[in-house]
Amino acid sequence: MSRLLARDDSVLIVVDAQPGFGRVADPLSKMAIDRMAWLVGVAAALDIPVIATEEDAARNGPTEAAIRDRFPDGNPMLPKPVFGLADDPAILAAVKRTGRRTAVLVGMETDVCVAHSAIGLLDRGLRVAVVADATFSPGDMHAHGLRRIADAGATVIHAKGVYYEWIRTLEAARAFEAANPGLSEPPGFSL
């Protein structure tokens, strides 16, 4: 098995990317949301399944508009009444229905819902990659969450890395860029 992420084995999971968890005034929160939205667009263009969860949408709001605007038709946005998505039978069933064995996680908050979700999916035998620059928790909690996730055995990667592992070749990168202007690099990066 390759240690690189394979797009035909990946499912992108957006964990609770809701206004109630983001800090509008925090530039790191804004950058994480922008990168989440970008990865959703990349996944949609590559026919990678996307699942989103929402914790208590009545209180925390719906998934951020920038992400919803790129969300592929027919891909589920599911209520999440637990911290770790693998503990919800409907969400776990949706992940299993994709037939994919690698869960790529983005979302909020890194130290709680993203960490619990990553660990729960690992416990259920999935390979898990968490995108460090497309996840967010305020202050030191982001770094604490990433350490916990890595210590549990998940891969911690960055958005640009996910893109290139899904694309794999120069020929594929050029074809993707031509077909998807604006999606060839994550927000805030200059190649």
C-alpha positions, 0 to 999 in steps of 0.5 A: 500500500502506498503511503501517498493518498490515492484519490480513488480511495479517498473520501473528504470529510468536512467536520463542523465547518460552521460559524459557531466554531470559527472566529471571524476576526481570526485570520487563521480561521478564515484561511482554514475555511478558505482551504476547506472550500478549496479542497471541497472544490478539488474533490468535486472536480476529481469525483472524490466523495465529500461528506459534511457534518454539522453539530447543532446547526440551530446553535452553530449555524449551517456549514460555511457558505464558501464550503456549501457553494462548492459542495457536490450535488448528492453528497451528504451534509449530516447532523452530528449529535456526537463529538466524534463522527464515527460514533454516529451510525448514520454518519459512519454508514455514509462513510462506509457507503463511499467504499473508500478506506482513506478519510481526509478530514478538514474542519473545526475544532481540531482538538475536539471534533476533528480529533475525536472523529480521526481517532474514531475512524482509526479505531474502525480500521480506516486510514485517516489524514487530517489537513493541518491548514484546513482545520482550526481551533483557537489559540494553542488548541489547534497544535494540541489537537494536531499532536493528539491526532498524530500520536493516535496514528493519523497522517497530518498533512497540508492542503497543498500536499493533499492536492499533489498526492491526489493529482500525482503527475505533471500531465494530470496537474496541467490537465486539472489546471486547464479544466479547473481554473482557480483550483490549482493551488490553495488560497494563500499559496503562490507556486 
